[in-house]
């Protein structure tokens, strides 16, 4: 299993647009083959900064999602709302 954390910084005026888009699509994202968990987090001090926190079966499943028509379509809409470049981390549990 891997964990994917993506930091998304939005234009203040686009926060509602992002929330609406995420709400409409979260079931499809969470239901994508290989995704076992999806949470959206919001920074307490900067209201325009969000993080997606997701669990994936493996890196191959994540990459299949990232190459899917679904992701490409959604990402093309989301990136128009950004105020800064997104940052992403792919992590594994370290014991």
C-alpha positions in Angstrom: 0.0 0.0 0.0 1.1 3.6 -0.7 -0.2 6.9 0.6 -0.5 9.9 -1.8 -0.7 13.4 -0.4 -1.3 16.3 -2.8 -1.2 19.9 -1.7 -3.5 22.1 -3.7 -3.5 25.9 -3.3 -6.5 27.7 -4.9 -7.4 31.2 -5.8 -9.6 32.5 -3.0 -12.5 33.1 -5.3 -12.3 29.5 -6.6 -12.6 27.7 -3.3 -16.4 27.1 -3.8 -15.8 25.9 -7.4 -13.3 23.4 -6.1 -15.5 22.2 -3.3 -18.4 21.7 -5.7 -16.2 19.8 -8.2 -14.7 17.6 -5.5 -18.1 16.8 -4.0 -19.4 15.7 -7.4 -16.4 13.5 -8.2 -15.2 12.1 -4.8 -17.2 8.8 -5.2 -15.7 8.2 -8.6 -12.2 8.9 -7.3 -12.6 6.7 -4.2 -14.2 4.0 -6.3 -11.4 3.8 -8.8 -9.7 0.4 -8.9 -6.8 0.4 -6.5 -8.0 3.3 -4.3 -8.8 2.2 -0.8 -9.2 5.5 1.0 -9.8 9.2 0.1 -9.9 12.2 2.4 -10.0 15.9 1.6 -8.3 18.1 4.3 -8.2 21.9 4.6 -5.5 24.0 6.2 -6.8 25.6 9.4 -4.9 28.9 8.9 -5.0 29.3 5.1 -8.5 28.5 3.8 -7.4 28.2 0.2 -5.0 25.3 0.9 -6.3 21.8 0.6 -4.7 18.3 0.8 -6.0 15.1 -0.7 -4.9 12.1 1.3 -5.4 8.8 -0.4 -4.4 5.2 -0.1 -3.6 3.1 -3.1 -3.0 -0.6 -3.5 0.4 0.1 -5.2 2.1 2.7 -7.4 0.9 0.9 -10.5 -2.8 1.5 -9.4 -2.0 5.2 -8.8 -0.4 5.5 -12.2 -3.3 3.9 -13.9 -5.6 6.4 -12.2 -3.3 9.3 -13.2 -3.3 8.1 -16.8 -7.1 7.6 -17.0 -9.4 9.7 -19.1 -11.4 10.4 -15.8 -8.3 11.9 -14.1 -7.2 13.8 -17.2 -10.6 15.4 -17.5 -10.9 16.4 -13.9 -7.4 17.6 -13.6 -7.9 19.9 -16.6 -10.7 21.6 -14.7 -9.0 21.7 -11.3 -5.8 23.2 -12.5 -7.6 26.3 -13.8 -8.5 27.1 -10.2 -4.9 27.0 -8.8 -3.1 29.9 -7.3 0.1 28.0 -7.0 1.7 24.8 -8.3 0.4 21.6 -6.7 2.9 19.5 -4.7 2.6 15.8 -4.3 4.2 13.1 -2.2 4.0 9.3 -2.6 4.8 7.6 0.7 4.9 4.1 2.1 4.5 3.1 5.7 7.9 2.8 7.4 8.2 0.5 10.4 
